[in-house]
């Protein structure tokens, strides 16, 4: 099967350019949201502990199956670990064989940014030029590039309790041709902003922005609230305009709306994209995207990666699935290669390549 490791992932992004990868992924994700009802949809499977959460996120469109393994451990950076790490698998439904194994720590950052960009594209004012950001951690630069991909962003204002994180973001974004203004408070970061993105890591019911900070016409992407007991908003913000989500059942458990009653009204973003529901209705309206991440977005990211790397040197073949010459004689493999195998029966890697040729990815 195909394996895209960390080195290959980084080479792909560096070669293509992170801004172009995110822009392309936004377009691909929009296409998958257009066919949202064709996918299996269920809340992620989560294992919570005092240290964080480990999750599995599966879905299928009937032709391809995908899942992601991902953790979220807010205290990790203080111990020398990343807050989030992930890998994913893409499989062919017709035979159940895994098609690709890929790192998804970096890929998740790209897909999360793409989801934010997709929401901005359909909900923020077209003339949005100022991005206010609260949180300058590992996701920040990707989020900024996503906003820049769909709106004419001219300035970015950021606040983080960690001054070193802001300095890091300034350095990284300078290489992308964008100057970052570091602010002394969250209120200052969102002052005058057309789009607000919150992306903090603490696993607690925090209030990093308050209703007094919100002005007419702003679009808010709430990214950091993504598990039970972890929020970023003053709950009254949710009453200031329509709230849009990915998958309602999951967001009621994990998103900002966990602070609201079960009947609190929300609209799923795919409905806006397909035209079955309205998005922004006026320039002065406040719109809110309560994003927790959903498996269909990971499906998009894995498919996009698979297509982008096919026929390149950005992956290797690995023997993850045993492939006996006789499908009913798995035990026979213990004796070593058969005479047929020594005479040229394909290896598991060779079979995987042939399967990709016989069952190519749909356009």
N, C-alpha and C positions, 0 to 999 in steps of 0.2 A: 504494500500500500504506500501511498504518498505521505511523506513526512516533511513538514515545514517547521523547522526549529527556530530558535531565537536568532541565530546568525542569518539564516535565510530571510526571516521576517524583516530584520533590520535592513538587509541589502535591498529587499523589494521596496520598502518605504523610501529608502535613501535614493534609489534609482528613479522611482516614479515621482518622488516629492510628496511629503505628508499632506500638503494642501490639496494636491490633485487626487491623492488616494481618498481623502475625506470627501471631496466633492463628488468623486465617482461613486463612493459608497452611499452618499445621500441619494443619488439618482437611483441606484440599485434598490435601496431600502424603500423608496417611494413606490417602485414597481411591486415590491412584495406587499406593502401595505395596501396597494390597490386590489390585491387578491387575498386579503386577510382571512376571509371566511373559508378559504381552501385549506388553511393550516389547522392542525391540532392545536388547541389552546388550553393551557392549564397553568395554574400558579406553580412557581418553581418549588422544588423539594429542598427544604432547608433543615440543617442540623445546627441549632443554636447552642452556644456555650457561653461561659462567663468571659471568654477571651474574644469571641467573634462568631462568625457563621461560616459554614461550608455548605455549598448549594450545588444542585444539579438542575440544569435548565434544558429540557428536551422539547422538540417539536418535529413535525413532518408535514410535507405537502403532498404525500402520497407517492412521490418519486424519489425524494431524498429525505433522509432522517438526519437530524443533527442534535447534538447535545453539548453543553459546556459544563465543565467542572470549575467552580470559582469559589474563592474564599473572600471574606472581608474581616480583617482584624485591625481595628483602629490603633491599637497600641504597638503594632509591629515596628514602625519606623524607629521608635525609641530603643528597640532591641536589635536593630540592624536588618530587619526584614521589611518587605513591601507590604502595604496595607492590603493590596489585592494581587492575587496570582491566579492564573487560569490556563486551561488547555481545552481543546475542543475536538470533536470527531464528526466527520461527515460520512454518511453511509448511503449505499444504494438500497432502496426498499425492495427491489425485485428479488434480491438474493440475501439481503441482510449483511452483506460484507462491508466492513469499513472501507471507505474510499480514501480518506485523508485524515491524518492526525496532525494537529497544528498547535503551536503555542498560541495562547490567547490573552496573555497579560497585556502585551502591546496591542493586539488586535481588538481587545475589549475597549481599550481607550479610544481607538479609532471608531468603533461601532457606537459607543456611547456618545461621542461627539457627533457622529452622523445622525443619531436620533434627535439630538438637540437641534442640529441644523435643519432637520426636516420639520420640526415643530416651529422653528423661527420662520422658515420659508412660508408656512401656511398660516401663521398666527401673528407674527410681528408686523408692525407698520412697514411698508416698502421703503420708506425714507429713513429707517433707523440707522443712525450713524455712531451712536455712543453706546459702548458695551460696559456695563458695570459688573464686576466679578467679585464674589466673596469666596475665598478659597483659592490658593495658588499652589496646590499640591500637584500630584502626578498627572491629574486630568486637565489642568488649567490650560496649557498651551493647545491641546487638542480641541477644547471647547472654544477657544478664541478663533482657531482656524475654521471651525465649523460655522461660526457666526459670520466670519469674513467671506466664506464661500457663497453665502446666500443673501447678504446685505452689504451695503456700501459703508462698512465700518471705518471710521476715521480716527477714533480714539478709544482706548481701553483703560479703565480705571479699576484697580484691584486693591483689595485689602485681605490680609491674612495675619493671624496672630503670630505667625512665624515670619520674622523679617527676612530670614535667609531664603524662604520659599519665594517671597516676592522678588528678591534679587535674582534668584534662579530664573524666574519667569521673564524678568527684564532681559537677561542675557540671551535666553533662548529665542524670545520673540524679536529681539534686535536682529538676529540672523535671518529672520523672515521678513524684515523690513517694516516692523511695527514697533513704535515706541509705547511703553507701558507707563502709566502714571500710578505710582504707589501712594495709597491713601492711608490716613491715620485711623480711620474707623470705617465700619461697614456703611454707616450713613453717608459718609463722604464718598465712598466708592459708588453708591447708587444714585447720588445726587445728579440730576440732569441726564440720567441714562435712559435710553430708549429700550434697551434690552438688559435684563438683570439675570445673571446666572449664579446660582448658589451651589457650591460643590465642596462641602466640608466632610470630614471623616469621623468626627466623634460619634460614638454609638450612644446617643442620649437624646432626650427631647429638648433640643436647643431652640433658641429663637435668634438666629443671626440677622434677620431683618424683621422690621416691625411695620405695622400698617401706616405709621406716620412717615415712613421712608418712601412710600409708594405714591407716584404721581399719575395723573390721567394719561392714557395712551401707552403705558409701558407694557412690555411682554416679559413675563418671568419664567425662566426655566429652573425648576427645583430639581436638582440632580442628586444631592447628597442623602436625602431621606429615602432609604431603600431597604429597611427592615423594621420589624416591630420595635417600638421604643426609640426610633431614630428619626428625628424630624429637624427642620431648619427654620420653619416659618412661625411667626405669630399667627395662630389659627384664624384670627379675624381677617387676615389677608385673603383667605380662601372665599370670603364673602364679598370681595370687592369686584369680582368679575367671573366669567365662566371658567371652569376648571376642565382641562383636557388630560386624558390619561392614555396609557397603552392598553392594558388589560384590566378592566375594572376590578375583577375578583382579587387579583394580586395586589393592586394598588390600595384597596381598602385595608389590606393586612399590613402593607409595608410603606405606603406613601404618606405624604402630608395629610391626606384625607383620613388617615387612621384616627385623627383627632376629631372627626366629625361623625354624626350618626350614619347608620347604614343606608339611609335613604337620601343622603346628601347627593344632589344631582351632579353628574359628570358626563362628559362626552368622550368617547374613544377617538383617538386621533385619526385612525383609518376612516372613520365616518366623514370627517372633514375632507380628507384627501379624495375620497370617492364621490363627494358631493351629496351624500345622504344626510349630512348635518352641516350646520353653519359654523364658521370659525369666528374671526373678528368681524364685527358688524359696523364699527365706526372708528375713526382715528383716535378718539378719546377713551375708547374702551380699554380696560385692563384685562389682559388674558394671562392665564396661568397654565403651564404644562407641568404636571406632577409626575415626573419620570422616575421609575424604579428599575428600568431595564427589563426586557422581555425576550423570551427564547427566539421569537421570530427575527429579532434584530441580530442575534447570534447566527441564525441560519443564513441571513443575508450576508453577514461578514464572512462566514466560511465559504459560501458559494462564490462570493466575489473574489476571495483569495484563491480558490481553486482554479477559477477561470483565468485570473490574472497571471498565475504562475505556470500554467500548463504549457509545455513545450519549451520551458526555460531551464536554467541551471539553478533555480531557486528552491529546489526540493530534492530529496533523495528517496529512493525506494527502500523500505524496511520490511522484514519478514515478521509481521505481527500475527498473521493468521496461518496456522498449519495448513498445508495443501498436499495431502497424500495423493499419490497417483490414482489410487482407488478410493473414492470418497467414503466408502464404507469400511476402509481398513486403516483407521487412525493408528491402531496399535502397531501395525506393520512398519510404521515410520521409525519405531524404536530400534529396529534392526539395522538402520542406516539406509543409504540410497539403494534402490532396487536396480536391477540390470537396465530396465527401461529408463530410469532416471539418469543412469550413467550414459545412456545413449541419447539423451537430449530432451527428456520430458521437461516442460517448463517449470521453473521454480515458482514459489509463491509471488515473488516480486514481478516475475515475468507475466504471471497470470493476472496480476493486478493491472499491469500496463495494458494487457490485451482487453481486459474488461472495460477500462476507460475508453479504449478505442471503439469497442462494440456498443457501449452505452454512454455516449458523450453527454456532457452537461447541456441542458436546454438553454437556448439563447435567452 
